Amino acid sequence: MQPVDAIRAVLAQYPGAFIVSSCGFVSRDLYNADDRPESFYLVGSMGMALPVALGMAIARPTVDVVALDGDGAALMNLGAMAMVGAWKPRNLTHVVLDNGVHESTGGQKAVGVDFPAAARAAGYASASSVSRAELITRATLGPTFLRLEVDRRVGPPGRRVQHRPEHLVERVMSQLRERA
């Protein structure tokens, strides 16, 4: 499955959720698939999608929060998974798009990790891996981990996120205030 197809499937399972996306092509794919006020693109912040999403999930336990990571970005901050396991926010889903490479920086091979096993060891309520978009389902109890096996990109990535960082912060904060 192509990364953008995986992202569209996640959006379909989590309509209205706040989505914090990692840097690079993951944010570009989310932006091009569906730019919406609940999307917070961490352009240039590799490894920080999960910590930011964790903070949002703790601060707003009544809203769904999805951390959307690439495999390289998730590897960059594995310690954040332990924090998720310690806090156990039921409203948090951690999605890792795993194509085995650091695609945004040139396709260097990523270190292979059994992400679902790491998530279970860290204390997530559930952890699974799927390879087809139609198999992506929403878990009923979190924190949840979902590894999506994706192919290397076919064709060029979509356009870069056009919003300024301060605009992204304001629009997400506005949406969080509305749902408080």
C-alpha positions as a LaTeX table, in Angstrom:
\begin{tabular}{lrrr}
\hline
Residue & $x$ (\AA) & $y$ (\AA) & $z$ (\AA) \\
\hline
Met1 & 0.00 & 0.00 & 0.00 \\
Gln2 & 1.22 & 3.49 & $-0.74$ \\
Pro3 & 1.77 & 5.81 & 2.24 \\
Val4 & $-0.94$ & 8.26 & 1.16 \\
Asp5 & $-3.45$ & 5.38 & 0.90 \\
Ala6 & $-2.55$ & 4.31 & 4.43 \\
Ile7 & $-3.05$ & 7.88 & 5.65 \\
Arg8 & $-6.44$ & 8.14 & 3.93 \\
Ala9 & $-7.50$ & 4.88 & 5.62 \\
Val10 & $-6.43$ & 6.24 & 9.02 \\
Leu11 & $-8.39$ & 9.44 & 8.37 \\
Ala12 & $-11.46$ & 7.34 & 7.52 \\
Gln13 & $-11.16$ & 5.38 & 10.79 \\
Tyr14 & $-10.52$ & 8.49 & 12.91 \\
Pro15 & $-12.75$ & 11.27 & 11.52 \\
Gly16 & $-12.46$ & 14.39 & 13.64 \\
Ala17 & $-9.38$ & 13.14 & 15.48 \\
Phe18 & $-6.46$ & 15.44 & 16.12 \\
Ile19 & $-3.54$ & 14.13 & 14.09 \\
Val20 & 0.05 & 15.05 & 14.89 \\
Ser21 & 2.27 & 14.10 & 11.97 \\
Ser22 & 5.99 & 13.62 & 11.89 \\
Cys23 & 8.35 & 15.59 & 9.71 \\
Gly24 & 9.14 & 14.90 & 6.09 \\
Phe25 & 6.97 & 13.03 & 3.66 \\
Val26 & 4.51 & 11.90 & 6.37 \\
Ser27 & 3.39 & 15.49 & 6.98 \\
Arg28 & 3.40 & 16.21 & 3.25 \\
Asp29 & 1.20 & 13.19 & 2.58 \\
Leu30 & $-1.25$ & 14.13 & 5.34 \\
Tyr31 & $-1.36$ & 17.74 & 4.16 \\
Asn32 & $-2.08$ & 16.71 & 0.57 \\
Ala33 & $-4.60$ & 14.02 & 1.57 \\
Asp34 & $-6.73$ & 16.29 & 3.77 \\
Asp35 & $-5.55$ & 19.58 & 5.23 \\
Arg36 & $-7.84$ & 20.29 & 8.16 \\
Pro37 & $-7.71$ & 22.33 & 11.37 \\
Glu38 & $-7.16$ & 19.22 & 13.51 \\
Ser39 & $-3.92$ & 18.37 & 11.71 \\
Phe40 & $-0.68$ & 19.48 & 13.34 \\
Tyr41 & 2.29 & 19.04 & 11.01 \\
Leu42 & 5.64 & 18.85 & 12.80 \\
Val43 & 7.76 & 20.04 & 9.92 \\
Gly44 & 11.40 & 19.60 & 10.91 \\
Ser45 & 10.75 & 17.85 & 14.25 \\
Met46 & 11.79 & 14.26 & 13.69 \\
Gly47 & 10.80 & 11.96 & 16.54 \\
Met48 & 8.46 & 14.44 & 18.21 \\
Ala49 & 5.01 & 13.47 & 16.87 \\
Leu50 & 4.37 & 10.98 & 19.68 \\
Pro51 & 5.43 & 13.25 & 22.58 \\
Val52 & 3.29 & 16.10 & 21.23 \\
Ala53 & 0.33 & 13.77 & 20.64 \\
Leu54 & 0.75 & 12.33 & 24.14 \\
Gly55 & 0.55 & 15.81 & 25.64 \\
Met56 & $-2.60$ & 16.55 & 23.64 \\
Ala57 & $-4.19$ & 13.24 & 24.67 \\
Ile58 & $-3.47$ & 13.87 & 28.34 \\
Ala59 & $-4.69$ & 17.49 & 28.18 \\
Arg60 & $-7.90$ & 16.59 & 26.29 \\
Pro61 & $-8.94$ & 13.05 & 27.30 \\
Thr62 & $-12.32$ & 13.37 & 25.56 \\
Val63 & $-10.90$ & 13.80 & 22.04 \\
Asp64 & $-9.19$ & 11.23 & 19.85 \\
Val65 & $-5.52$ & 11.91 & 19.14 \\
Val66 & $-3.42$ & 10.12 & 16.54 \\
Ala67 & 0.37 & 10.31 & 16.33 \\
Leu68 & 1.34 & 9.66 & 12.72 \\
Asp69 & 5.00 & 8.63 & 12.46 \\
Gly70 & 7.37 & 7.23 & 9.90 \\
Asp71 & 9.49 & 4.27 & 10.97 \\
Gly72 & 12.66 & 6.37 & 11.05 \\
Ala73 & 11.02 & 9.07 & 13.17 \\
Ala74 & 9.59 & 6.49 & 15.57 \\
Leu75 & 13.07 & 4.99 & 15.97 \\
Met76 & 14.42 & 8.45 & 16.73 \\
Asn77 & 12.43 & 8.61 & 19.97 \\
Leu78 & 11.56 & 5.11 & 21.19 \\
Gly79 & 11.57 & 6.44 & 24.76 \\
Ala80 & 8.31 & 8.24 & 24.04 \\
Met81 & 6.61 & 4.84 & 23.76 \\
Ala82 & 7.54 & 4.16 & 27.38 \\
Met83 & 5.92 & 7.45 & 28.38 \\
Val84 & 2.73 & 6.41 & 26.58 \\
Gly85 & 2.80 & 3.12 & 28.48 \\
Ala86 & 3.24 & 4.97 & 31.77 \\
Trp87 & 0.40 & 7.48 & 31.17 \\
Lys88 & $-1.90$ & 5.03 & 29.32 \\
Pro89 & $-4.15$ & 7.60 & 27.61 \\
Arg90 & $-7.16$ & 5.69 & 26.27 \\
Asn91 & $-7.69$ & 8.29 & 23.53 \\
Leu92 & $-4.25$ & 7.95 & 21.89 \\
Thr93 & $-3.42$ & 5.93 & 18.79 \\
His94 & 0.16 & 5.72 & 17.57 \\
Val95 & 0.44 & 4.89 & 13.86 \\
Val96 & 3.79 & 4.10 & 12.26 \\
Leu97 & 4.12 & 3.99 & 8.48 \\
Asp98 & 6.90 & 1.46 & 8.02 \\
Asn99 & 8.63 & 1.18 & 4.64 \\
Gly100 & 12.02 & 0.20 & 6.06 \\
Val101 & 13.81 & 3.35 & 4.89 \\
His102 & 14.37 & 6.98 & 5.80 \\
Glu103 & 12.54 & 8.03 & 2.67 \\
Ser104 & 12.51 & 11.81 & 3.16 \\
Thr105 & 16.29 & 11.97 & 3.42 \\
Gly106 & 17.22 & 9.79 & 0.47 \\
Gly107 & 16.07 & 6.25 & 1.16 \\
Gln108 & 18.73 & 5.08 & 3.59 \\
Lys109 & 17.85 & 1.74 & 5.19 \\
Ala110 & 16.20 & 2.07 & 8.61 \\
Val111 & 16.97 & $-0.23$ & 11.49 \\
Gly112 & 14.34 & $-2.97$ & 11.63 \\
Val113 & 12.35 & $-3.12$ & 14.86 \\
Asp114 & 9.33 & $-5.18$ & 15.84 \\
Phe115 & 7.28 & $-2.09$ & 16.63 \\
Pro116 & 4.16 & $-3.91$ & 17.88 \\
Ala117 & 6.28 & $-5.97$ & 20.31 \\
Ala118 & 7.98 & $-2.78$ & 21.53 \\
Ala119 & 4.58 & $-1.12$ & 22.02 \\
Arg120 & 3.24 & $-4.09$ & 24.00 \\
Ala121 & 6.41 & $-4.15$ & 26.12 \\
Ala122 & 6.00 & $-0.41$ & 26.76 \\
Gly123 & 2.45 & $-0.93$ & 28.04 \\
Tyr124 & 0.13 & $-0.08$ & 25.14 \\
Ala125 & $-3.32$ & $-1.69$ & 25.50 \\
Ser126 & $-3.12$ & $-3.11$ & 21.97 \\
Ala127 & $-0.60$ & $-3.33$ & 19.17 \\
Ser128 & $-0.89$ & $-4.74$ & 15.67 \\
Ser129 & 0.53 & $-4.64$ & 12.18 \\
Val130 & $-1.34$ & $-4.55$ & 8.87 \\
Ser131 & $-0.27$ & $-4.50$ & 5.25 \\
Arg132 & $-3.49$ & $-3.51$ & 3.45 \\
Ala133 & $-5.57$ & $-0.36$ & 3.85 \\
Glu134 & $-8.85$ & $-2.26$ & 4.14 \\
Leu135 & $-7.51$ & $-4.05$ & 7.23 \\
Ile136 & $-7.01$ & $-0.82$ & 9.16 \\
Thr137 & $-9.56$ & $-0.74$ & 11.96 \\
Arg138 & $-10.10$ & 1.48 & 14.92 \\
Ala139 & $-9.27$ & $-0.01$ & 18.31 \\
Thr140 & $-11.79$ & 0.41 & 21.11 \\
Leu141 & $-9.37$ & 0.84 & 23.97 \\
Gly142 & $-6.07$ & 2.68 & 23.98 \\
Pro143 & $-3.37$ & 3.49 & 24.00 \\
Thr144 & $-3.20$ & 1.72 & 20.69 \\
Phe145 & $-0.28$ & 1.04 & 18.38 \\
Leu146 & $-0.71$ & 0.34 & 14.68 \\
Arg147 & 2.16 & $-0.46$ & 12.33 \\
Leu148 & 1.20 & 0.02 & 8.71 \\
Glu149 & 3.47 & $-1.80$ & 6.29 \\
Val150 & 3.76 & 0.58 & 3.35 \\
Asp151 & 5.62 & 0.42 & 0.07 \\
Arg152 & 8.23 & 2.87 & $-1.04$ \\
Arg153 & 6.65 & 5.84 & $-2.69$ \\
Val154 & 5.76 & 5.68 & $-6.37$ \\
Gly155 & 6.37 & 9.09 & $-7.89$ \\
Pro156 & 7.35 & 12.34 & $-6.21$ \\
Pro157 & 5.97 & 13.42 & $-2.83$ \\
Gly158 & 3.16 & 15.93 & $-2.68$ \\
Arg159 & 3.71 & 19.61 & $-2.13$ \\
Arg160 & 5.17 & 20.91 & 1.10 \\
Val161 & 3.00 & 22.15 & 3.94 \\
Gln162 & 2.17 & 25.77 & 3.14 \\
His163 & 1.12 & 26.91 & 6.63 \\
Arg164 & 3.47 & 28.88 & 8.84 \\
Pro165 & 4.23 & 27.17 & 12.18 \\
Glu166 & 2.49 & 29.86 & 14.25 \\
His167 & $-0.65$ & 29.44 & 12.13 \\
Leu168 & $-0.61$ & 25.67 & 12.72 \\
Val169 & $-0.34$ & 26.19 & 16.47 \\
Glu170 & $-3.20$ & 28.69 & 16.54 \\
Arg171 & $-5.61$ & 26.63 & 14.45 \\
Val172 & $-4.99$ & 23.43 & 16.45 \\
Met173 & $-5.25$ & 25.30 & 19.76 \\
Ser174 & $-8.49$ & 26.88 & 18.59 \\
Gln175 & $-9.95$ & 23.45 & 17.81 \\
Leu176 & $-8.77$ & 22.08 & 21.17 \\
Arg177 & $-10.42$ & 25.00 & 23.01 \\
Glu178 & $-13.68$ & 24.40 & 21.15 \\
Arg179 & $-13.74$ & 20.79 & 22.29 \\
Ala180 & $-12.76$ & 21.45 & 25.91 \\
\hline
\end{tabular}
